[in-house]
Amino acid sequence: MINQIFGRFIAKWISLIKFRNIPFNNQHKLFFSPPLPIVGAFVTGLCLSLLFAACSSTPTVNAPNPSATSVGNSADSKATVVRFGYQKSTILLRTKGVLEKRLAPEGITVKWTEFQAGPQLLEAMNVGSIDIGPVGESPPIFAQAAGTSLTYVVGTAATPASSAILVPQNSQIQKVADLKGKRVAFQKGSSAHLLLVQALEKAGLKYTDIEPKYLAPADARAAFVKGSVDAWVIWDPFYAAAQEATKARVLIDGTGINKQGGYYLMTRKFVSENPQTVKAILEEIQNLEEWSKQNREEVAKTLAPVLGIDLETMKKATNRRTFGLVPIDDNLINLQQGVADTYYKLKLIPKQINVKDAVLTKEEYAAFSPKT
C-alpha cells in the first residue's frame, strides 16, 4: 500500500515537472524556487522511509560481529592476490603450483617474485611489494632491527648440511682457524652470515679476525671463481652447483653448528586480514614438505631442469635437506632471540631487538597453523 502511494506521488510530481518545462534562468527563478525545497524534503523523507523499512525488514540475528577482526576469525579473505616472494632454495613451491590450485576456487591468484637471498626478500616486504616469503634465521633479525614490520608465521626444519664454507680445491686453508686474515664472501644478514659467525667462534676466532666481503650469491660466486676472495659461505642449491662447477672443497658445513632452520614471514596486516588464506597457504606448504620428504628423487627430477643443475648434483642437494615445518613456540623464539643477541653483541645490528615483538599469541597461531 505504501509503495503504491509513493509510486503515484512520484508519477504525479514528474508529470508536473514536465508540464512546467520552462528553462531555468533569472526570469523564472522565483517560479521554480519554491518546489526545490519541497523536492528535497520529499526525497529526504523517501530515503529515510526506505532506510527505516530496510532496517526493520532485515534480520539481525546472524549479523557479523564488527569487533571480530582477530587473526582467528572466519571471515572471507580480503586479498584477491597473494604476492609471494621466494628464493631458488624454495622454488619447488612455485614449480608444483599447489597454491594456485588451492586458492583459485576462492578467487585468489598468486604473484611470484624471485630474490637472490632473504635480506632482499624482506626489503621488498618492508616497502609493501610482497606479502609472504621464506628466509633463513638471520634476515628477520636484520630486518626487525631496521624497523621492518614483519610476523613469524611458521618455522622450517633445520638443515645444517645444506650450508657450508667453501674454499678453492687447491687452497692452503685446511681448517676454519686458517681463515684468520682471509677474505670471506657471503650475503650479509643471511643464514650464511650466522654459520660463519658460529664457525669462527667454535674455532676460537673473532669476527674481526676475518675480512668480510658482503656479496649476494651471484656476485660471491664470481669473486670466488676469479680468486678475489679466499672462501665463500653459501647454501643450497648454490652450494651444490658450486661444488660441481668449480670443484670447490668443503671446509666445514653446518652439521653440529646450526640448531634451527628458517621461517615463513608475512606482514602483520596480511595475517590479521586474511587468516583463512594464511591457513590454506600453510597447509599446502606442509603437504608439499611431507610429499618431498617421501619423494626426494622426484623433487630432484623436478628441480634440476628448472634450476639448470644436472640431476646428480640436484640429488645431492635434495638428499642433504631436511623437510618439514616447525611451530613457532617458546623454544624457537628463544633460539631466535639468541641469534639477535649475537648480532647485537658483534655490533652488526644498530639496536637490541625483542623477537617477541614480531610474534603472535598462541591463540592466534592456533587459528591457522598446520599440525606438525
Beta strands, then each sheet from edge to edge (+ up, - down):
strand 1: 81-86
strand 2: 109-114
strand 3: 132-135
strand 4: 151-156
strand 5: 163-167
strand 6: 183-186
strand 7: 211-214
strand 8: 231-235
strand 9: 249-253
strand 10: 263-266
strand 11: 325-326
sheet 1: 1+ 2+
sheet 2: 3+ 10- 4+ 11-
sheet 3: 7+ 6+ 8+ 5- 9+
end
